[in-house]
Amino acid sequence: SNVTPAEMARQAAAQKAAAENARQAGNPDAPALYRKALASSPRWEDGWWALGTLEYSQQHYAECRDAFRQMTRLLPKAGPAVTMLGLCEMGAHQDAEALTHLRDGQDLGTGNPAIDKVAKYQLSVLYVRRGEFEPALGVLAQLAQIGDENPAYFRLAGVASLWKSLSPEEVPESDRELVYLAGRAFW
């Protein structure tokens, strides 16, 4: 069949609109509709962002990683996309890649306070896991300057302050109060 470029453009626009409408309506088919639209419009940056954030919100980390990887190919210096790629990689247990992309995302800037808080926290988690306590505390100090008093931040700061290569959840019950108080003092 001879499909004209104008008809292809109309079909692509209809697919994009269907995906956007599904996302706005909370339709669980939205990711599939975005994939279909992106197959015909692979340079659609907003589509990659929407697909990635939908998959992230559903904790489908491999799928969100793939969407943000595509977006960062289109926009390699887009701090929010690089940061989201790192967050998805962390969820997919690809810590080395996540560390690289979360650091790069911090350097480029996220442009979004909510994403930035999550990224700083997760970057600190990665540093603590690696036994890199000073960089972890440096990032946590940036979070402290924001003024958000989150108990999860205190626990992570306590683990880093005490130079323990543990996640806060792995701290033995007998040490939890000490860790919390150390983190609170740091904060």
N, C-alpha and C positions, 0 to 999 in steps of 0.2 A: 504494500500500500504506500502511496505517495503522501506522506504527511508533510504539510508545509511548515516552515519555521514558525509562522504565526500560530498555527494550530498547536505545535509543540509548546510554544510559550504560554498559550491559553491553558493547556493541560497542566503544565508545571505550576502556573498560578493557582489553578483549582486545587491541586494537590497540597500546595503550601497553605491555602486557606482552610482546607479540610483539617490539616494537622493543627493549625493554630486554633481553630474552633474547638477541636477535640480537647486540646490542652486546657483552654479556658473553661470548658465545661467539666473538666475533671474526668474525662472519658479514659478508661484504662487502655483503650486502643490507640491513644495518642502516640506513644513511641513507635508503633508499627506504621502509623500514618506519616510520621516524620521520616522514618527510614525510606518509605516509598517516595516521598517528596525529594529527599536528599539524593536518591538514586538518579533522579532526573535533573537535579540542581545541586551538584556536589560542591559548588562554591557558595552556597547559602549559609553565611556565617551565623545569622540568627537562628537558623534551623539546627545547626550543630550545637549551639549554646542551649537551645530549648531541649533538644534530645538529651544532651549530657546532664542538664539539671534535673530533668524528669527521672532519668535512670539513677542519679545520685540520691534523689529523695526516696527512691524505692530500694536503696542499698544494693543496686545492681552495679557493682563497682567495675567489673570488667567491661560492661556495656558503656558505662559513663566514661571510663578511661578511653575507650575506642573513639567515642564521639569527641572528646576534648583533644585527643591526639590529632584527629582530622582538623579540628578548628585551629590548633596551634601550627599545623602545616600551612594553613591559609594566613594566619596572623601570628608569626613566631614571637613577636614582641608584645603581645597582648597579655599583660599581667594577670587579669582575671582568669583568662583561659588557661594560662600556664599554671596558675595556682590551683584551679579546679582539677586540672590533669593530675597534679601532685596529690590532691585529696583523694581522688579516685584510685590512684596507684596505691596509696596508703591503705585504703579499704580493701584493695585486691592483694594486700600483703606483699607489695613490691617496694620494700622500704628504701632500697638504694635509689631507685628511680624517683620515688616520692620525695626523698631528701633533696635531690637535685632540682626537681621542679618546684618544690615549696621554697627553696632558697632563691631560685630564679624569680619566682613570683613575688617574693618580698622585694627583691632588687628592682623589679619592673613596676611594682605597686599594684595592689588589687583594685583600687578605686571603689571598694565596697566595704564598709566597716564590719558588717556581719561576716563576710567571707574572710576578711583579714583576721578577725579574732579566732575563728576556727583554724585558719592556716597557721597562725602563730602558736596556738596551743599544740596542734599536731606536729609542727616542726620541733617544738620543745620535746614532745614525746619521743620523736625519732632521735634527737640528740641524747636524751637520757638513756635510751636503749643502747646507744653506741658508747656510753660512758663519756660523752662529751658534755660535761656538766657546765663549764663556763659559757659555751655558746647557748646552752639551754637557758641558763639564768639570764643571759643577755636578752634573749627573746622574751622571756617571762617578765623582765623589767619593762620592756616596751608595752606588754599587756597591762602591767600594773599602772603605768602612766595613763592608760585609758580610764582607769578608775573602776573597772568592773570587779566586784568582789564576789567571785564565784568559788565555792568550796573546792571544785575540781582543780582550779588554778592553784589554790593553796596546797592541796595534796601533791600536785606535780612539782611545785616550787620546793616543798619540803623534801621530796625524794631527791631532787637535784641539789639542794643545799646540803644534804647529808651524803652526797656522792654515792647514791645507791642506783645501780643499773637495773631498776625494777620499774614496772608500771605501778601507779598508785594502787591498783587493784591487787597486786602481788605482795604488797607489804603485809607482813604477819600482823595479826590482830594486836599482839602485844606491843608493836611499834607504831601503830596508827596514830595515837595521840601525839607522840613525839614528832612524827612526820608532819602532821597537821599544824602543830605549834611552830615548828621550824619554818614551814611555808607561810604561815600567818606573819611570823616575824620578818621574813623576807619581804612579804607584800607591804 
